[in-house]
Structures are given as C-alpha cells and as structure tokens.
Amino acid sequence: MSKAEPSRGLAPSQKRSSRGLAVFESPFDGPTAVMVHGTLDRAVSFSRVARRLDDVHVVAYDRRGYQGSRSGGAAHSIDEHVTDLLSIIETFSPDHPVLGFGHSFGGVVVFAAALARPEAFRHLVLFEPPMPWLVEGSHPHRGVPLDGGSAQETEQFFRRIVSDDAWERMSPDQQADKLADGPALVGDLTIVRMATPFSLEDLQTLSLPITIGVGQETTMLHHHTVSEHVRSTMENVTVEYLSGAGHGAHLTHPDALAELLRRATSNDQESSCASF
C-alpha cells in the first residue's frame, strides 16, 4: 500500500482467537508487531499508530474483560494475560518472533509473556509500564487494596488519568460503556498494587533488546523512576523520552511513537542481516 493512503488503521481480523478475544490487524505486510493496550483502553486505540506503520503488520486485541473480549470475564492474574498474549502470537506469527509492544499495563503483560516464552519475541517496546514493586516506595498505592466497587474505581481512574471534564462530557451510554470494563480494570489495578508479576532478577534473564518509552510531560513520575532503575541494571535496555508526550502518547503523539517502533523494527532487521 502506498503512503498516500494513511487512513487505514486496524480492522477486525478474519482469524479467530482460540481464547475468544476480539482481534484487530492492519492491512500491511512486514514483520509482525503485537500491541497490548493498557487499563480502561481497547485495541483500536492503536489505530493512529498502526496506520503510520505501513511496513509493519500490526496485530492488537481487546484484553480479557475489555470491550469485544468481555464475554470471557475479567482476568485476575498475570498468568491469564500471558496465556492470552502467547495464544495471539501463536495464531498470527507461529513461525517468526514478534515485536511486542505494550502500553501501560500492557507493558507488564508483554514483559511477563517474554519471561514465559522469550523465543516468541525479537524486541520489546514498553511505554510507561507500571511496575512499582521493582522500586520500593515508588508509588503510594503499592500494597494498598482497592476499597470501592468496580463502577466507583472505574470512574475515579478515568477522572484521574484523563480528566473530570472528559468524564462529564461523555453521554450516559458512553459512561456505561466505560463502567462495563470495570471488572477488568479492578483486575489490572489489583495486580499492580498487590501482586509481584516478576522481579528485577527475572527481567535480567532476558537477553533480547528492550526499549522503554516515557513521555517527557508525563504526570506519573514513578514510571520515570522505575524505567531508569531497570535501565541502570540491564545493558540491553534503553529508555527513550517522547518530547511533549504524556501517558497517552499513542493517541496524542502517534507519529513519535510510530517512529520509536519503526526504529526498533529497523534495528532488529539490521541485526538479523549482520548475523546471517
């Protein structure tokens, strides 16, 4: 497809997920990148990035409990998320390792899946993954259980991460749609607050290249703290800062994020040629 047709992003896939997940893919040929969304998000939020990667085959899916994947119920452990992601890779790229991209909690899922099956990945790119258990005291909510129902937690999360105005501008149907993702949100937040999906020592067993992206304008300073800590202990980790971006860079700065992903893909291809 020529670069004169940038409007096509992600469309429902003709392939069915063995785990009953809603899957979307881009129409482009090239190395496969599997994208995993964060809390209270959805696969198609990556459309702006995917349409800019016209030399990459992008696959994204609604995580268990979100949007088109609500019928299977919410996931309550990182292992469930890992099984889902690895099943997507097995379906869409069974013979070749993929670039794994995770935004926010999706980055935690990608890291955990790479630890479970490192040969399934050739490069990891994580944007502001919440990993407060790796640096003690990096986040005040670490170890504090949720104390509200899913509806209350969902509204509070949206207002905190997006804005009060954005919540109040939504119609009742739009708010209800967000609230329907509440059980999945509770599952995500409980894992981040109370579980230890992996340790720094676990991550240090990974030898594949890893890029962690951070928005220069992020208000979540713990992402910066933890990312730099991981980088300081692992030679295969680089941290890149996206100028002007906050946490939702895939929506506000798709060009910059697509370029970061393209660099990762290009570096992998160059390494493959050099080692051939």
Secondary structure, DSSP 8 states (H G I E B T S, - for coil): --TT-TT---EE-SS--TT---EEE-S--SSEEEEE--TT--GGGGHHHHTT-TTSEEEEE--TTSGGGGGG----SHHHHHHHHHHHHHHH-SSS-EEEEEETHHHHHHHHHHHH-GGGEEEEEEES---GGGSTTS-TTTT----S-HHHHHHHHHHHHT-HHHHHHS-HHHHHHHHTTHHHHHHHHHHHHH-----HHHHTT--S-EEEEEETT-S-HHHHHHHHHHHHH-TTEEEEEETT--TTHHHH-HHHHHHHHHHHHHHHHHHHHHH-
